[in-house]
Amino acid sequence: MYSSGKHSDRTIKRIGIVAALLGGVIAASAPANSAPLKVGVLLPGGVSDHGYNADGARAAETLKSQLHADTKVTENVSIANQADVYRQFAAAGYDLIIGWGGQFTDGAVQVSEEFPKVKFLLVNGEAQNGKNLASLDTNVEDWEFLGGFVTAKLAKGKAIGWIGGQCFPATAANLHGVEQGAKYADPKVHIVSTFTGDFEDPIKAQQTAAAMIENSGAAALTGNLNNGWFGVFKEAQSHGKVPLVTEWTDNHQLAQDVIASSIQKSQARFVLQIAKLVADGHFEAKHYQFGLPADWGPVMAKTALLPQEIYDEALRVQKDITSGKVHPVHDVSCPK
């Protein structure tokens, strides 16, 4: 799968920006004498997940600090209500509305047609209309390859488990990146994966984790969840402290006895680039794709549960990815 050679409304104030987070953000400022850019963000869950939703809030705060944008975040937007929330922002005069997740595609496509003067950005999606709707995604497999590598090393020759929410191109690429990294670490490793259908439900995630540990012999777990992670923490703790690799930021304080590492990634840096184009009048309604930058900080977080030799190996593999020596394949196909 890999190839060697030359891929509730509130303004969020409680989520602080970490300076130069994961390689830094691009310095930017609002054009002189211009009105502040008004940006609305739809999140699928609450920022208390310390993960995907928190990263959406981080992106909003980045736009506020770097572009002096007037930002507002709506948490816990359901799929059924997404079009209404998009409309509320558009009718209120927002310049840029960001749907944080591929599950917000349908609403973005529909409402962007209704409000042609408003710019829309879909994060972790592929929709575009050539007029006012753009999308952003990353070669997430570059980051997830390292997560899979570490998870397989932690499993010590046994099976690993991956738990996701819904499958669409971005989340499929996440899964396949983990698979590739795990096989790079241990070609014989057995990988069990499941999409529960819900990123936010901790009960579904906990039940899935239990099945992977008890029935499939998973000795380490990773995945792509939001608030669902809290169920995985609980199950890992109840099974002799199965090591976990989480995502987005070093959040091991949430379960210090089981979280061995985290895949440190953020989309704030990339969202800022596109918002800057909107502010400058250079926005293009196309798909924007970003890979792992060479100046990114360590992707894998070091904790007391992660052996130094595994951490050092992960750093070496990261250099091989950014140099092009190791090139994870961008596979967006959902498992059949």
C-alpha positions in Angstrom: 0.0 0.0 0.0 3.0 2.4 0.4 5.7 2.8 -2.2 9.4 3.6 -1.8 10.8 6.3 -3.9 9.9 9.7 -5.3 2.0 12.0 -1.5 -24.5 25.7 20.7 -23.1 29.0 19.0 -20.3 30.6 20.8 -17.1 32.4 19.9 -14.4 30.0 21.1 -12.1 31.7 23.6 -11.2 28.8 25.8 -9.2 27.1 23.1 -5.8 28.8 23.1 -3.6 28.8 20.0 -0.3 27.0 20.5 2.3 29.2 18.8 3.8 27.4 15.8 1.5 24.4 16.4 2.8 21.3 14.6 5.1 23.3 12.3 3.6 26.7 12.8 1.0 28.8 11.2 1.6 31.1 8.3 1.9 34.8 9.3 -0.9 36.8 7.9 -2.7 40.0 8.5 -5.9 41.6 7.3 -5.7 44.0 4.4 -5.3 47.6 5.5 -8.5 49.6 5.9 -10.7 46.6 5.3 -13.6 45.3 7.3 -12.9 42.2 9.3 -13.6 39.0 7.6 -16.7 37.3 9.1 -16.2 33.6 9.3 -18.7 31.0 10.6 -17.7 27.4 11.4 -20.0 24.4 11.7 -18.7 21.6 14.0 -20.2 18.1 14.2 -19.6 17.8 17.9 -18.3 19.6 21.0 -14.8 21.0 21.4 -14.4 19.1 24.6 -13.3 16.1 22.5 -9.7 17.5 22.6 -9.5 16.3 19.0 -11.2 17.0 15.7 -13.8 19.5 16.9 -11.2 21.2 19.1 -9.1 21.6 16.0 -12.0 23.4 14.3 -12.1 25.8 17.2 -8.4 26.2 16.9 -8.7 27.1 13.2 -11.3 29.7 14.1 -9.1 31.2 16.7 -6.2 31.2 14.2 -8.2 33.2 11.8 -9.1 35.6 14.6 -5.5 36.1 15.7 -3.8 36.1 12.3 -6.4 37.8 10.1 -8.3 39.7 12.8 -11.4 37.9 11.6 -14.7 38.0 13.3 -15.2 34.3 13.9 -18.1 32.3 15.3 -18.4 28.6 15.9 -21.5 26.5 16.2 -20.9 23.1 17.9 -22.9 19.9 17.7 -24.5 20.5 14.3 -26.4 17.5 13.3 -26.4 16.2 9.7 -30.1 16.8 9.4 -29.8 20.5 10.4 -26.6 21.4 8.5 -28.4 23.3 5.7 -30.3 25.4 8.2 -27.1 26.4 10.1 -25.3 27.2 6.8 -28.3 29.5 5.9 -28.2 31.2 9.3 -24.6 32.2 8.8 -25.1 33.3 5.2 -28.2 35.3 6.0 -26.3 37.1 8.8 -23.7 38.4 6.4 -20.8 36.0 6.9 -18.2 36.2 4.2 -16.8 32.6 4.6 -18.7 29.6 6.1 -16.7 26.5 6.9 -18.2 23.0 7.2 -15.9 21.1 9.5 -16.1 17.6 8.0 -17.1 15.7 4.9 -20.5 14.9 6.5 -21.4 18.5 5.8 -21.1 18.2 2.0 -24.8 18.1 1.1 -25.6 21.3 3.0 -22.6 23.1 1.5 -23.5 22.2 -2.0 -27.2 23.2 -1.5 -26.7 26.5 0.4 -23.8 27.7 -1.7 -26.2 27.8 -4.7 -28.7 29.8 -2.6 -26.1 32.4 -1.5 -23.8 33.0 -4.5 -22.0 35.9 -3.0 -21.0 34.0 0.1 -17.8 31.8 0.1 -18.1 28.3 1.4 -15.3 25.9 2.4 -15.7 22.2 3.1 -12.9 20.8 5.3 -12.1 17.1 4.6 -14.3 16.9 1.6 -14.0 17.2 -2.2 -16.9 19.3 -3.2 -16.4 22.4 -5.4 -18.5 24.3 -7.8 -16.1 26.7 -9.6 -18.1 29.7 -8.2 -18.2 30.0 -4.4 -17.7 26.5 -2.9 -14.2 25.1 -2.3 -12.9 22.2 -0.3 -9.8 21.3 1.6 -8.2 18.1 2.4 -4.8 16.7 3.4 -2.8 13.8 2.4 -3.8 12.5 5.8 -2.1 9.2 5.1 1.2 11.0 5.6 0.3 11.6 9.2 -1.6 8.4 9.7 1.2 6.2 8.3 3.2 7.2 11.4 0.2 6.5 13.7 -0.1 3.0 12.2 3.6 2.5 12.5 3.6 3.3 16.2 0.4 1.3 16.9 1.9 -1.8 15.3 5.1 -1.4 17.3 3.1 -1.1 20.5 1.2 -4.3 19.7 4.4 -6.3 19.7 3.5 -8.7 17.0 -0.2 -9.0 17.8 -3.2 -7.6 16.1 -4.2 -3.9 16.1 -7.6 -2.3 15.9 -8.8 0.9 14.2 -12.2 2.4 15.0 -13.8 5.1 12.9 -17.1 7.0 12.6 -18.4 7.4 9.1 -16.6 6.5 5.8 -16.1 9.1 3.1 -12.9 9.9 1.2 -11.0 11.6 4.0 -11.7 9.0 6.6 -11.0 6.2 4.2 -7.6 7.7 3.5 -7.1 7.9 7.3 -7.7 4.2 7.7 -5.6 3.2 4.7 -2.7 5.4 6.0 -2.8 3.5 9.3 -2.9 0.2 7.5 0.2 1.1 5.4 2.2 2.3 8.4 1.3 -0.7 10.4 2.5 -3.0 7.6 5.7 -1.0 7.2 6.4 -1.6 10.9 5.4 -5.3 10.9 4.4 -6.9 7.5 2.7 -9.7 9.4 0.5 -7.6 11.7 -3.3 -8.3 11.5 -5.4 -5.1 11.3 -9.1 -5.1 12.3 -11.1 -2.0 11.4 -14.7 -0.9 11.9 -16.8 2.2 11.1 -19.4 2.6 13.9 -21.4 5.1 11.9 -21.0 7.9 14.6 -17.9 9.9 15.5 -19.5 11.2 18.7 -21.1 8.2 20.3 -18.8 6.8 23.1 -21.0 3.7 23.7 -20.7 2.5 20.1 -17.0 3.1 20.1 -16.6 1.3 23.5 -18.6 -1.8 22.2 -16.4 -1.9 19.1 -13.2 -1.7 21.1 -14.4 -4.5 23.4 -15.1 -6.7 20.4 -11.6 -6.0 18.9 -9.8 -6.8 22.1 -11.9 -9.8 23.2 -12.6 -11.4 19.8 -9.8 -10.3 17.5 -7.0 -10.1 20.0 -6.1 -6.5 19.3 -3.2 -5.5 21.5 -3.2 -1.8 20.6 -5.9 0.5 19.2 -6.1 3.6 17.2 -8.8 5.3 15.2 -10.6 8.3 13.8 -13.2 9.5 16.3 -14.3 12.7 18.1 -16.1 12.3 21.4 -16.4 8.6 20.7 -12.8 8.3 22.0 -14.0 8.5 25.6 -15.6 5.1 25.2 -12.4 3.6 23.8 -10.4 5.0 26.8 -12.8 3.2 29.2 -12.6 -0.1 27.4 -8.8 0.0 27.1 -8.5 0.7 30.8 -10.8 -2.2 31.7 -8.7 -4.7 29.6 -5.4 -4.4 31.3 -4.5 -1.0 29.9 -4.4 -1.7 26.2 -2.2 1.1 24.6 -3.9 3.7 22.4 -2.8 6.1 19.7 -5.1 9.1 19.5 -5.3 12.0 17.0 -5.0 15.8 16.5 -3.0 16.8 19.6 -1.1 15.4 22.5 -4.2 14.6 24.7 -2.7 11.8 26.8 -3.8 13.7 30.0 -7.3 12.4 29.2 -6.3 8.8 30.0 -2.6 8.8 31.0 -2.7 5.1 31.8 -3.6 4.0 28.2 -2.8 6.8 25.7 0.8 6.0 24.6 1.0 8.6 21.8 -1.1 10.9 19.6 -0.9 11.8 15.9 -0.3 15.5 16.1 -2.0 17.1 13.2 -4.0 20.3 12.6 -5.8 21.9 9.7 -5.7 25.4 11.1 -2.5 26.2 9.0 -4.2 25.2 5.8 -7.6 26.8 6.5 -5.7 30.1 7.2 -4.1 30.0 3.7 -7.5 29.7 2.1 -9.1 32.4 4.3 -6.3 34.7 3.4 -7.2 34.2 -0.2 -10.8 35.1 0.6 -9.7 38.3 2.4 -7.4 39.3 -0.5 -10.0 38.6 -3.2 -8.0 35.7 -4.7 -10.3 32.8 -3.6 -10.8 30.1 -6.1 -13.8 27.7 -5.8 -11.7 24.6 -6.3 -10.3 21.7 -4.2 -7.1 22.4 -2.2 -4.9 19.5 -1.2 -2.1 19.6 1.3 0.7 17.1 2.2 2.8 16.8 5.3 5.2 19.9 5.3 8.9 19.4 5.9 8.8 22.0 8.7 6.1 20.2 10.7 7.1 19.3 14.2 7.2 15.7 15.4 4.0 14.0 14.3 4.0 11.4 17.1 3.7 12.7 20.7 6.2 11.3 23.2 4.7 10.1 26.5 5.9 8.0 29.4 4.1 5.0 27.8 5.9 5.3 24.5 9.4 3.6 24.5 12.1 6.0 23.3 13.3 3.6 20.6 9.8 3.5 19.0 9.6 7.3 19.2 13.0 7.6 17.5 12.1 5.2 14.8 8.9 7.2 14.1 11.0 10.4 13.8 13.2 8.7 11.2 10.1 7.4 9.2 8.7 11.0 9.3 11.9 12.3 7.7 11.6 9.6 5.1 8.0 10.6 4.2 8.8 14.4 3.9 11.9 13.6 1.8 9.9 11.3 -0.5 11.9 8.2 0.4 8.6 6.7 1.7 5.5 7.7 -0.1 2.2 6.6 1.5 -0.5 5.9 -1.1 -3.6 8.2 -1.2 -6.4 5.6 -1.1 -9.9 7.1 -0.6 -11.9 3.9 -1.2 -14.2 2.8 1.6 -14.0 -0.8 2.6 -16.7 -3.0 1.0 
